């Protein structure tokens, strides 16, 4: 059992304590924390794999493939660990505030955040995590609204990444998961992902207001265009 713990980080969740054999992290994200490092990590429990230590098996693959971080990347990841707890507390607190604010907005069809009681994984996350993290997704009325929302904000910069101190917005259907279009796993066209940073919550809410206003205009314009085409 291998768990990608990038979103939760070791600060919020420790999968090895729940029986996982290995945990992987993109250290590029929260562990680095400042959007200035590329890296990854594999942490293994004391298990056997095909008769040998899992740690030795992974170590052999690392040695054979040459997957070793450079000194600067290692330094930046180690530096990020020093503030990981503080950052995750702020990411999570602000994300929770924004998720609840968005959940009350009529322009938003649905909010996905494990800190919301409506999330199907809320009770599980509550039992085994010390917080709910800084990533949330939301669905708007349609594709036009989602695109306008993602492209119109100022604090939430449009990017495929996540986990930095700055807030980011992503349109996953085409930016990160385009290869899934046409498959049962394709991302809905009206879904947007937010990586909530450590800025002031009031500033981020004002930015979301800006995005929702742009989304409403785009959705109305798209609706008028479709009605015109239907009439023609």
N, C-alpha and C positions, 0 to 999 in steps of 0.2 A: 504494500500500500504506500504510494507516493503522494504527498500532499504539496500542492503549490500554495505556500503560505505568504506570498508576496503582499496581498492586500491586507492581511491581518498583522503581519510582522511577528517576530518573537515576543514583542511586548504585549500583544493582545491575545495571542494563542500559541500553544506549544503542542503541536500534533504528536510528537513522539511520546508525550505523556498519556495520550489516548490510544496508543498502540500502532501508530504509523511506523513503517520501516524506514522511510526517508522523507526529508523535507527539502524543497527547493525554493530558492528566493531569487528574484531579479534584484540584485543589489543596486541596480540603476534607479530603482523606484524609492521606496521609503527608507531603506537602510542608508543609501547615499543621501537622499533627502533634499538635494539642492540642484538636481537636473544637470549635473556636471561630471558624471561618471558612468561607464559601461561595465557591467559585471554580473556575475551570478554566483550562487553558492549552493552546495549540496551538503546537507547534514544528515548523518545516518545513525540509526540505533545499533545496538550490539546484537546483530542478527547474522545468520548464515545465509549465503546465497550460493546454491549449487555446490555446497560442501566447503565453501571458504567464507571468511569474514566479509560481510557486505562492505565494510570500510575499505578492505584490501581490494575488492573487486572494483569499486568506484575509483579508488586511487590508481589502479592499473590503467583504467580507461583515461583518466586525466593525464597520466604520464605519457601514454601512447598517443593521445590526441593533442597534447601540448596546450590544454586549456588552463593556462596559468595567468593570473592577472599581473599586469605590470606594476611596478612600485608606486607610481602616482595613483593609479586606480585603487590599489590596496589602501593607500594612505587616505584617500577621500572616503572610501567606504568605512574605514575605521573611525575617521573623524565624525561621520554621520551617526555612528552608533552612540556616540557620547550624548547626543541630544534626542535620540530616538523616542524615549519615553515622553519627554516634554512635548515633542512635536505630535506624537500620536494622540496625546490627551487633547491638544488643541484641534487637530484635524477632526477627531471624533466629536468633540463638543459642538464645533461649528457645523459639521455635516448633519448632526442630529437636529440642530436648530433650523437649518435650511430644508431638511427633509420634511419636517413638520409644517413649515411655512408653505412649501410647495404642495403638500398633501391637502391643504385647505383651499388651494386656488382652483377656481372653476375651469381655468384654461388647461389644467393638467389632468390628463385622463388617469394616470397611475404613477405612483412613486415606488421605486424598488430600493429599500434600505433596510438592512436587518435590524436596525434600531426601532423601526416602526412595529407596533403590535400587529399590524395587518400583514406583515411579511411572513410567508410560510415557514421560514427558518428562524423566526425571532426567538422562540423558546430555546431551541438548540444553541443558538449563538449566545443567548443570555447565560446558559449553563456552563459553556466551556470557554467563553472569551471574557476578558476584562473590559471590553469596550466593543464598539461596532464599526470602527474605522471611518475613513474619510471618503469613500467612494459611494456614490449613489447614481441611480439612473431614473429617468422619467420618460413617460410617453405623452406626447402632445396630440392634438386633434388629427393631424395628418403629416405627410412628408414635407409639404411646403412650410408648415409651422415649425417642424423640427429643424429644418435647414436654416430658416431665418433666425431662430432662437440661437443656434450654435454660432452663427456668423455675425451676430449683432452686438455681442457683449464686449466689455472692455477689460474688466478684471479677469474674467474667464477667457483666457486665450485659447484659440483653436489649435489643438495639438493631439497627437496620438498617444502621448506619454501620460504619466500619472505619478503621484507620490511625492511631488516636490513641494516646496514651501509656497509656491505660487499656485493659484487656482487655474484649472484647465478644463476645457470642454471638448468633447469628442463626438463625432457622428459615426458610430461604429459600423454601420451598414456598409459604408464605402471606405472609411479610413483605416479600420483594423480588421474587418471581417468580410471584405468584398468577395473573397474566394468562396464564401458560403451561400452567396446569392443563388437561388434556384434549387437549394437543398432544403431538407427538413429543418436544418439548423440555422437558416438565414435569420439575420437580425431584422426586427420590424423597422420599416422605413420611418416610423414616427418616434423612434427611440433615440435619446441623447444621454451620454454619460458625463458626469461631473466628477472631477478630482478636486475636492475642496481643500484649499490651502490654509494658511494661517493668518490671512488678512482679517480685518475687523468684520464681524458678521453683518453689521449694518451696511457696510459698503458692498458686501456681496449680495445682500438682499436687494439693494438698490439696483445692482447690475442685473439681477434676475428679473426685476420689474421691467427693465429696459428690454431684456430678451423676450419676455412674455408679450410685451406690447408689439414688438416686431413680429412675433409669431402670429398674433391675432390678425395683424394687417395682411401678412402673407397668406394666411389661410383663407381670409375673406376674398382677397384678390384671386386666389386659385379657384375658389368656389364660383366667383362671377365668371371667370374664364370658361370653366366647365359648363356652366349654364348657357353661356353664349354659344359655345360649340354645339351643345345639345339642341339649342333653338335653330341654329343654322342647318 
